[in-house]
């Protein structure tokens, strides 16, 4: 296939790539339809199209946009709430993201024991704050680490959330 045609298909995104795969597979099989029994031509083409649709559908569900939590306004005197969302493991050499979700909070202080020396302070903080880890030391594989988040409201009250994750080999 010409590189120009490939560039056009890739620019169409996942459906274009699937169409290119469909085209390449169709060319690769070199089917000579006079040799294929007539009763099998239609089902073979339909099966091919269904498989292409399945690939496109699976790819689109993998890369769909993730909905964000609705933005909530901080209520004066409201009790601060904080939670941490994220996976239970962080693969070695890969970036792993965690989300700090807050309500009635103006400042957070977070740290990850064993990954940094000083806590990170975020002020002002929105309802969702994203952090990441990228373990690179092979000696940390199969070790657990804890994210600790302290959240503070405008009246000085606080809340704490923790999340443990394990570094794993790829």
Secondary structure, 3 states (H helix, E strand, C coil): CCHHHHHHHHHCCHHHHHHHHHHHHHHHHCCCCCCCCHHHHHHHHHHHHHHHHHHHHHHHHHCCCCCCCCCCCCCCCCCCEEEEEECCEEECCCCEEEEEEEECCCEEEEEECCCCCCCEEEECCCCEEEEEECCCCHHHCCCEEEEEEEEECCCCCEEEEEEEEEEECC
